[in-house]
Structure formats: C-alpha cells, structure tokens
Amino acid sequence: MPGTSGVEFLRRVRSQWPDTLRIILSGYTDAEDIIAGVNEAGIYQYLLKPWQPEQLLLTLQTAARVHRLQQENQRLSLELRTAEPVLARRVDGRQERARREFALDGLIRGPQSPLNAVCDLVERIAPFDLSVLISGESGTGKEMLARAIHYRSRRSDKAFVVEHCGALPDQLLEAELFGYKRGAFSCAYEDRSGRFQQADGGTIFLDEIGDTSPVFQVKLLRVMQEGEFRPLGAARPQSVDVRVVAATHHDLEA
C-alpha cells in the first residue's frame, strides 16, 4: 500500500464508516504498532503473520456475529424508545398465549383418562417452589408436563430452559449447564453463560437425568442444595435462583 499503512488506512475507514468492524492482518509484531492500531484505528482484531486459515475463519465468523448483534442492539434500542407500550403489549400477549398453550388446559384428555390424576398432582405442586422428577417411558409427554408445571407457577413470566442430559458427555454437559470463562479450555474463545444462568428466576428442565454419571450428579447436587455453581475456569461461584424439573425413562430405584 504505497504512501500509507494498514493502520492509517483503517483510521480513515473508522472516520468515514464507524460501524464497520476493522480487522488487520500484518507482519509487524512491534507491540507499539499493535497498541496504536487497536487504539487509534479502533481495530477489532490484529492478526499476526504467519496466520492459520482456521484462525482467520473463526475471527471473521465472530466479527460477523458481533456486527449483527451491534445492528440488532441499535434497532432494539430505537424500538424500545419509540414503541415501549407496543412492545409491552406484545410481551404480555405472548406470555398469555404461552400459558394457554402449555398449561394443563392444553392437554386433551377424556373424563376418565389416567392423565387426570397426574394433572391434579401437577395442579397441587406447581405453585410450590419444589424440585420435581417426572418418570415415564420415552414419548409419553414428560416435557409437556414440565412446561405445565412452569406455566402454573410463580415463575411463569421467566425463562423455561431445556437441556437433554443424555445426549452429551460429562465435560460438555457441564459446560452447557454451568457455562465457562474464556480460556477455560482450548476452544473457549469467549465467555459463555450456561443453562442455569439463562434460567435464573425461571425453570430448568433436565431431560433424561438418569443418563448422567454419578460424578456429574455430585456437581448438580450442589447447585440444587446451595443455589450456586462455578462456571468452568471461573475463580468464584455464581448464585442462581432456579427451579429444577427433571425427567427420566429409567427406573431409578432399580
């Protein structure tokens, strides 16, 4: 680039198109050049040569994700300022629709159905903040009952989060449920919140809990007893207020 440098070029880009995410791929490894590039040109990522195709691809994918989030954040901020009453009505309407569709009234059953006793039990326990275990064969509607419990509880206006515990090995399941900090393992490029944090104030449904190992069950027990968990790589535990509803097709007593 005769007569200019990458940092100078991106500095001009920043002044003309400030919403553009700027990435530089350079052979200059001097720390001052890198700091100047990040500070003066507002560079999102400063990649050094020699570079790996996988690293560049991951950087571009992350940058595209960040750019979409920035645009969505700006759009939502504008919408919240100009249409707060409309949004409030939409949220209330969707919550009411969810209550109608997922509550017990949405279960089709006859007057003498064996489900009636189960639904009566759900009606009694749903208002109380108790952990619940639903057992039954696959395909019998355990998740449907879990949603009914949530939408009949005081947590109905909060999140209902689902995790299938039988589909993941222990380490991945722990990362999914508890989250992790950047650098906790080789592919942890950024902080990520887990299912428990996403369900804070609401309900988490742990499907096929009987497929988890005893080692993992010990970690899960602490969350249920103490109301706190430690994300992978974190120095301190986090508190959480979550109701746990679990399900299994196993005979756990056996």
C-alpha positions in Angstrom: 0.0 0.0 0.0 2.3 2.8 -1.3 2.2 6.0 0.7 0.2 4.7 3.7 -0.1 1.9 6.2 -2.8 -0.5 7.2 -3.4 1.3 10.5 -3.6 4.7 8.7 -6.0 3.3 6.2 -8.3 1.8 8.8 -8.1 5.1 10.8 -9.7 6.8 7.8 -12.2 3.9 7.4 -13.2 4.5 11.1 -13.9 8.2 10.5 -16.0 7.6 7.4 -17.7 4.3 8.2 -17.6 4.0 12.1 -20.0 1.0 12.2 -17.5 -1.2 10.2 -15.6 -3.8 12.1 -12.0 -3.4 11.3 -9.5 -6.3 11.1 -5.8 -6.1 10.2 -3.5 -8.9 9.1 0.1 -7.8 9.4 3.6 -8.9 9.7 4.5 -6.1 12.1 4.9 -7.6 15.6 6.0 -4.5 17.4 3.9 -4.0 20.5 3.6 -0.3 19.9 2.3 -0.7 16.4 -0.3 -3.2 17.7 -1.4 -0.9 20.5 -1.6 2.1 18.1 -3.7 0.1 15.7 -6.1 -1.0 18.4 -6.4 2.4 20.0 -6.2 4.8 17.0 -7.9 2.8 14.3 -10.3 1.0 16.7 -9.2 -2.3 15.2 -11.4 -5.2 16.3 -8.7 -7.9 15.8 -5.0 -7.5 15.0 -3.8 -10.8 13.4 -0.2 -11.5 13.0 1.6 -13.4 10.2 2.1 -16.3 9.7 -1.6 -16.8 10.1 -3.7 -20.0 10.2 -6.8 -20.3 7.9 -8.8 -21.7 10.8 -7.9 -18.7 13.0 -8.8 -16.3 10.3 -12.1 -18.0 9.6 -13.0 -18.1 13.3 -12.1 -14.3 13.6 -14.3 -13.5 10.6 -17.2 -15.6 11.9 -17.0 -13.9 15.3 -16.8 -10.5 13.7 -19.8 -11.1 11.6 -21.7 -12.2 14.7 -20.6 -9.1 16.7 -21.7 -6.9 13.8 -25.1 -8.5 13.6 -25.5 -8.1 17.3 -24.5 -4.4 17.1 -27.1 -3.8 14.4 -29.7 -5.6 16.3 -28.9 -3.8 19.5 -29.2 -0.4 17.7 -32.5 -1.5 16.2 -33.9 -2.7 19.5 -32.7 0.4 21.3 -34.6 2.6 18.9 -37.7 0.4 19.0 -37.7 0.4 22.8 -37.5 4.2 22.9 -40.3 4.7 20.3 -42.6 1.7 20.9 -42.3 0.7 24.6 -46.1 0.4 25.1 -46.5 -1.7 22.0 -43.6 -4.0 23.0 -45.1 -4.4 26.5 -48.4 -5.4 25.0 -46.7 -7.9 22.7 -44.8 -9.5 25.5 -47.9 -9.7 27.7 -49.8 -11.2 24.8 -47.2 -13.8 24.1 -46.9 -14.8 27.7 -50.6 -15.2 28.0 -50.6 -17.3 24.8 -47.8 -19.5 26.2 -49.7 -20.0 29.4 -52.8 -21.1 27.4 -50.9 -23.4 25.1 -48.6 -25.1 27.6 -50.7 -25.1 30.7 -52.8 -28.2 31.7 -55.8 -26.8 29.8 -53.9 -27.5 26.6 -53.7 -31.3 27.3 -56.5 -33.1 25.5 -57.9 -35.9 27.7 -61.2 -37.7 28.4 -63.3 -37.6 31.6 -61.9 -41.0 32.7 -58.3 -40.5 31.4 -55.5 -41.8 33.6 -53.8 -38.4 33.0 -56.4 -36.8 35.2 -54.7 -37.9 38.4 -51.4 -36.7 37.1 -52.8 -33.3 36.2 -54.4 -33.0 39.6 -51.0 -33.7 41.1 -49.4 -31.0 38.9 -52.0 -28.5 39.9 -51.2 -29.1 43.6 -47.4 -29.0 43.3 -46.9 -26.3 40.6 -47.4 -23.2 42.9 -44.8 -24.5 45.4 -41.1 -23.9 44.7 -40.2 -27.6 44.8 -37.9 -29.7 42.6 -39.8 -32.2 40.6 -38.9 -35.6 39.0 -41.1 -36.9 36.2 -40.6 -40.5 35.3 -42.1 -42.4 32.3 -41.3 -44.0 29.0 -40.0 -42.0 26.1 -42.7 -40.2 24.2 -45.2 -40.0 27.0 -45.1 -36.2 27.3 -42.7 -35.6 30.2 -41.6 -32.3 28.8 -45.2 -31.2 28.3 -45.8 -31.8 32.0 -42.7 -29.9 32.9 -43.9 -26.9 30.9 -47.3 -27.1 32.5 -45.6 -27.0 35.9 -43.6 -24.0 34.9 -46.6 -22.1 33.5 -48.7 -22.8 36.6 -46.0 -21.5 38.9 -45.0 -18.0 40.1 -42.1 -18.3 37.6 -44.3 -18.4 34.5 -43.1 -14.9 33.3 -39.5 -16.1 33.4 -37.5 -18.4 31.2 -38.2 -22.1 30.7 -34.8 -23.7 29.6 -34.4 -27.2 28.4 -31.3 -29.4 28.4 -31.1 -33.0 27.2 -28.6 -34.6 29.6 -28.4 -37.9 27.8 -27.0 -36.5 24.6 -23.7 -35.1 26.0 -20.6 -36.5 27.8 -19.9 -35.1 31.3 -17.5 -32.3 30.3 -19.7 -30.9 27.5 -22.8 -31.2 29.7 -21.0 -29.3 32.5 -20.0 -26.5 30.0 -23.6 -26.3 28.7 -25.2 -26.2 32.1 -22.7 -24.1 34.0 -21.0 -22.1 31.3 -17.4 -21.2 31.0 -14.9 -18.4 31.0 -12.6 -17.5 28.2 -9.5 -19.8 28.1 -11.1 -22.5 30.3 -10.2 -25.0 27.6 -8.7 -24.9 24.1 -11.9 -23.9 22.2 -13.2 -21.4 24.8 -12.5 -18.1 22.9 -15.1 -16.1 24.8 -17.2 -16.2 28.0 -20.4 -18.1 27.7 -23.3 -18.3 30.0 -24.7 -21.7 30.9 -28.3 -23.0 31.0 -28.6 -22.4 34.7 -27.7 -18.7 34.3 -30.1 -18.4 31.4 -32.9 -19.9 33.5 -32.2 -17.6 36.5 -35.6 -16.7 38.1 -37.3 -19.4 36.0 -37.3 -23.1 35.5 -34.7 -25.5 34.0 -35.9 -28.9 32.6 -33.2 -31.6 32.7 -34.4 -34.3 30.4 -33.1 -37.9 30.8 -31.3 -37.0 34.1 -30.9 -40.8 34.7 -28.3 -41.0 31.9 -25.8 -38.7 33.8 -22.8 -40.1 35.6 -22.6 -40.2 39.4 -19.6 -37.8 39.2 -21.7 -35.2 37.4 -24.7 -35.8 39.8 -22.5 -34.6 42.7 -21.8 -31.3 40.9 -25.5 -30.9 40.1 -26.4 -31.7 43.7 -24.5 -28.6 44.9 -26.5 -26.4 42.6 -29.8 -27.7 43.9 -28.7 -27.6 47.6 -26.8 -24.3 47.7 -28.2 -22.4 44.8 -24.8 -21.7 43.3 -22.5 -23.1 40.6 -19.0 -22.4 39.3 -18.5 -21.9 35.5 -15.6 -23.7 34.0 -12.4 -21.6 34.5 -14.1 -19.2 37.0 -12.5 -18.2 40.3 -15.7 -17.7 42.2 -19.1 -19.4 42.2 -22.3 -17.7 41.0 -25.6 -17.7 42.7 -28.8 -18.6 40.9 -32.5 -18.9 41.6 -33.8 -21.8 39.5 -36.5 -24.4 39.9 -35.3 -27.8 38.7 -37.7 -30.1 36.9 -36.1 -33.4 35.7 -37.3 -36.4 33.8 -36.1 -39.9 33.1 -37.3 -43.1 31.4 -35.2 -45.2 33.8 -36.4 -46.9 36.9 -34.1 -45.0 39.2 -34.9 -47.1 42.3 -33.9 -50.2 40.5 
